[in-house]
Amino acid sequence: MTIQSPKTLLPYIAPTFARHFKNVPKYRLKLANLPTPLQEVVLNGSSVLQPLRDLDIQLIIKRDDMTAGTELGGNKVRKLEFLLADALDGGYDSVITIGGEQSNHCRATATACRMIGLEPHLILRTGRANEVEANKSQDENDDSFGYVGNILFDRMVGSTIHTCTPGEYGRLGSPALVQSLCDDLESPSCDVGEEEKQKKVYQIPVGGSNGLGTWGYIEAVDEFMHQLDSCDEKIDHVVFASGSGGTAAGISLGLTMAYHQNENMPGLPKIHAVGVCDNPDYFYDTITTIAKDMDIDISSFYEFSEGKIKSDTSIENFVRDHLIVHQGKGRGYASSTAEELDFIIQFAVETGICLDPVYSGKALYQFMKEIEENPDSYRNKRIVFWHTGGSLGNFEKIDALRAKLQSVSTVKRMDVYGRK
Ligand SMILES: Cc1ncc(COP(=O)(O)O)c(C=O)c1O
């Protein structure tokens, strides 16, 4: 066996069902441990999962929380296999990406960059941006940005973190912020020594969600289809969290094409994205933009008559026809209700599977409500919940989780000498 460097550019051949995309990547890296398992949830004395028992629903988890180690794991590594291959192929030496303070995407990007010898720059949106700056100017050693959750790993791999406020992010938009930092870093006056060569900076959009990153989830669909083939299972619903839209684009477009190609497969499952920010129209628009970026050709999905395609065949309608987006943001992005947090803990107690408060926990909590509100749509069905990772986000919620944690887990002084 030869050990392969993570920098090896592997020529990419797309699965045949994906021939409807004209914009196909040249290369991919191997960064993730694939395939991730499909795991059935055993309903043992469940309370939060009681509706599944009552309705005879089988819940299967696609464990993309297991794609890689803690520092690289979750859904983003699949996208990074394509994005960073492009960065290496283009001869870039640094990468900028952007996200929230506890961004899983930024943490995974920074880690992967270091694995392949690129320099990571993260723009993190934080309500503490001004505070951090003010404290710094008073005391050079002050480090109030902290080390909690994803930030610990961002810092362990030596990322340069550039903070901005939510207001700046909202006003200027993430592409403009990324471009502005890129201009700074590439400018000849930027602290690059004379003998050092000019930086060449690769830009990755928020969540890695563009046409190229989405190939990670086209590949994930191929992996999933092989798993279904080998176990002869019929799936009725596929459910996952959606934030920047790339995962939803890959799973919905990929599954639609894979089932369309494979006549032996029983009917296409219903595909549900649970939006953890914004509103459903934002997701339909974003996914339509991604599909166009991938240069999708949907003509063969519609019948022809008199040389013309029948019915309204816009890409946006195609996306809307094959994906149901649910509103799941609750209190807003990264803000949790007590019920959502209780659900995450109780789910972990009953299944041994840890969700996160920002994405997977919110999405499954919301989808359980959907099942309770529309029981007849789900009775006797088989549902796959695609767990996209994010468990480091729980660290930031420890204060809010504390009471529930104390009620499910006790800590006792052990009677080591048997005196009681
Ligand atoms: C853990 C986790 N799950 C789901 C998502 C949503 O994926 P996407 O941004 O592709 O919609 C993210 C995005 O940051 C994430 O970190």
The ligand as an SDF file (V2000), in Angstrom:
LIG
                    3D

 16 16  0  0  0  0  0  0  0  0999 V2000
  -22.9600   21.3060   10.9430 C   0  0  0  0  0  0  0  0  0  0  0  0
  -23.5630   21.9230    9.7480 C   0  0  0  0  0  0  0  0  0  0  0  0
  -24.6780   21.3910    9.2440 N   0  0  0  0  0  0  0  0  0  0  0  0
  -25.2900   21.9280    8.1720 C   0  0  0  0  0  0  0  0  0  0  0  0
  -24.8030   23.0550    7.5630 C   0  0  0  0  0  0  0  0  0  0  0  0
  -25.5310   23.6130    6.3950 C   0  0  0  0  0  0  0  0  0  0  0  0
  -24.9120   23.2910    5.2000 O   0  0  0  0  0  0  0  0  0  0  0  0
  -24.9620   24.2970    3.9890 P   0  0  0  0  0  0  0  0  0  0  0  0
  -24.2070   25.5190    4.4060 O   0  0  0  0  0  0  0  0  0  0  0  0
  -24.3430   23.5710    2.8840 O   0  0  0  0  0  0  0  0  0  0  0  0
  -26.3990   24.6280    3.7610 O   0  0  0  0  0  0  0  0  0  0  0  0
  -23.6310   23.6580    8.0550 C   0  0  0  0  0  0  0  0  0  0  0  0
  -23.1080   24.8670    7.4340 C   0  0  0  0  0  0  0  0  0  0  0  0
  -22.3270   25.6100    7.9390 O   0  0  0  0  0  0  0  0  0  0  0  0
  -22.9900   23.0770    9.1780 C   0  0  0  0  0  0  0  0  0  0  0  0
  -21.8720   23.6010    9.6950 O   0  0  0  0  0  0  0  0  0  0  0  0
  1  2  1  0
  2  3  1  0
  2 15  2  0
  3  4  2  0
  4  5  1  0
  5  6  1  0
  5 12  2  0
  6  7  1  0
  7  8  1  0
  8  9  2  0
  8 10  1  0
  8 11  1  0
 12 13  1  0
 12 15  1  0
 13 14  2  0
 15 16  1  0
M  END
$$$$
